[in-house]
Amino acid sequence: MRGAARLKAGMLCGVSTSEPQAGGRAAVRLLQGYVWHPQGADIELEHFLPHELDLTGGDSEGAHVLWDGVNPPFAFFENGEPTASQAFYQFTVLRVYDERPSNEALHEDATLASGLLDPLLEATPEGFGWQLWEDLRDL
């Protein structure tokens, strides 16, 4: 079961609608979700996914790509297949800003991050899946 990293209207959730708070550094989650693969598969995520994304052309700090192993967050996939045979990871893309940008600027960064991740996720082996959505909440 494969997933999609593209930001589509049906996949957006948790988008912040509050106005940015003034002053100070802000760590903001841009993308959130899950990646998975069959438990018996010899897959190291580091071979397919970076730990950093360059969202700025190299003139400032990029986005951090994090994943941690978790129990499957749901019992079955949409097609009825059980998730128990899969290794699941919580997946987060976050960026630290000197000052929290507007929600519009954060959305642009999330869209750019999604565009950078999409070809990497599409190049993963058969059986690798993902579900990502935009999530512009402060950490």
C-alpha positions, 0 to 999 in steps of 0.5 A: 500500500503506497501513500502520497506526500503531496498536499491535497485538499483532502489531506490537509488537517490541523492547519493553524489559523491563529495569527503568528505570535511576535518575537523569539525563535519558533519551531514549527511542524510543517508536515506530520504523518506516518511511513511504513514498510513490511516488518521483515523488509530490510529497509533502512529509512536513511537510505531513502530519506534525508535528515535535512531539507534545504528549503531556502537555497542554503542561505539559512537553516533548513527543515529537519526530517525526523522519524521514530518507530511507533506501534501502528496508529490504526488496526487496518488500512482502508482496503481492510489489510491489517497493519500489524505486519508493518513497521510504522514510524511517526514522521515529522518535518519541522523548521526553526525560524528566528521569528514565526512567519505568517501562516501563508509563509509556513504553508509555502514551506510545507508545500516546498518540503512536500515537493522535495519529499515526493520523488524520494518517497516515490523511489522507495521499494515496493511495500513502502507506504506513507501518509503525510499532511500539512500541520503548521503547529508550533512545537 
